[in-house]
Amino acid sequence: MSDIREFKIHLIGISDRDKQVLVRILKLRHSPTSVRNYVLTDESAPENNKLYIVNSDCDKSIAYWSEHFLNSDRTPTVPTVFAGQRCIKCSNTYSVSLPFRATTTLNTLDVVTVRELDYIPELTISKSASVDRVDVNSDKQVLSEKFLEEIADSRSCAGQQIKAMVVDDSQPVRKQLEIQLKMLGVSVELAENGEQAIELSKGNKYDIIFLDVVMPGIDGYKVCKFLKQNNRSKSTPVIMLTGKSSPFDKVKGSLSGCDTYLTKPLQHDEFQDIARKYIPQAGMR
């Protein structure tokens, strides 16, 4: 995998018996093929990559969590999963039953890392409408397009100032980049070919442009030259998308004016590096 991350889990009010069950469940993820590993921690202070599981049936646990991790407007300050029979109504929280069950528990934790911590190491889009399918033994996931779009749309606010254009004749590539950018709060416009990209660039100013090299009609190099000669887009970073990585391709791209390359298939960590460099004002965790 291109990206592997360990998430800490702090338990509040979970019994020793339930804790032992949870430990066995979390060990299912400790394998070389896993993209997410979970470990328990006694440290209660908030950190990046830390989740909280709270016993929803224990008044004392709820009171402790509310005092330490709930804002005055009743929104939680930490990613939280309530475990138990009682339904706790609070925004941006999740629920599982007790005793813990492997598939449900791991599925919920994975969804929390996507929704609350924006962790999608490899974005794989399927045509399935299911929220998330998880193989608890290997952590191989297929996140449904509908699920990812809902998260991305919630991140991308109306009137967002950061604006991107994605140009690629492949619908899956366009969709992947659209979702990844929206996860950062970036507004996205899509073009299927060079002609559409040129027309969009004449009437819009973008903060970043992702441009495929090989397309029917006008190729990416010619589109890039046009963009760099256009007053509206000449200072806009252009990221060329290519399945090739030979020195000749890079030289040709540099001559056309592109700023850097992303090689397909796109990897989440490489995309994040590009985003940090060229759109640092975007919201990244």
Helices and strands as residue ranges (DSSP letters): E 5-12, H 16-26, G 27-29, E 36-40, E 50-55, H 59-69, E 80-83, E 93-96, H 102-115, E 125-126, E 132-134, E 141-144, H 145-155, E 163-167, H 171-183, E 187-191, H 194-203, E 208-212, H 220-229, E 238-242, H 247-256, E 260-263, H 268-278
